[in-house]
Amino acid sequence: MPIYEYQCENGHKIEVFHGIDKPQIKECTICKAKVRRIISSFNLSKNAGIYVFSKEHGGRDILHDKTMTNRERREIISKMARNIKR
């Protein structure tokens, strides 16, 4: 049986076990406010984010490389953006 997560207008997060064929709940079990179903946090990738890799720079992640200065980073990204526009 799947676990569904809901959040109410007052900020309460609740988990509800019910079958796929059952309708969504309409109100918070704590305060009776209107609820909406949310995406479960365990489904989200811990490594989600934006990464920019450059073959010219050894395949490094340009945004997160600690050895690069912000100026170098901006120049590389500007050059990549110009190449994309062509």
N, C-alpha and C positions, 0 to 999 in steps of 0.2 A: 504494500500500500504506500503510495507516495506521500511525502511531506510537502505541504504548501506553506509558504511564508506570506504573511499579510502585515501591512502597516496601517494603523488608523490615523485619522486626522489629528489626534492628540500625540502621536509619536510612538505609541506602543507597538512593539513588534511581537507577533505571535506565530507559532507554528501549529498547523492543523493537519492531522492524519485523516485523509478521506480518499475514497476511490476516484478514479478518473471520471467515472460516469456520474458522480455526485456534483451538484451545483456549487459554485464558489460561495463562501460565507459573505454576508452583507454587512455585518456589524461586529465590532470589537467585543471579544469575550470579557474584557476587563471593564471598559467604560461605555460600551454600546454605541460608540461613534462609528461613522461610515469607514469601511476599510477598502484597501486595494491590494491586489496580489503583487508581490515583488519578486524579483529574481533572487534565488537563494545565493548567499555569499559563497558557499562551497563550489558553485558552478563557475565563479569568476577566476580567471588565471591570476596567480600571484605575480607573474612576470608581465602582466599587461602594461602596455605603454607604447611610446613612440621610439623607434630606433632608426638611425640613419647610418648605413654602412657605406663606406667608400672603398672601391677596389683600388683607386689611386693611392690610398693611404693605408695599404696593407690589410684591408678588410676590417678596419677598426670602426667601432660605433662612435660616430662623430659627436653625438650629443652627450655621451657619458664618459668619454675618454678624459681622464684626469690629467694627462700629460699635455693636453692642448690648452692654449689660452682662448679666452672668449673671442678675441679678434680673429685668430686662426679659424675657429669654428664658424664664425659669421662669414668669412671669406669663402670657405669651402662650400657652405650651404648656399651662398649667393651664386657661386659658380655652377653648382648642381641645378639650381632653379633656372638659371639662364639656359642651360643645356636642355632642360625639359621643355621649355617654351618653344624651342626651335622645331 
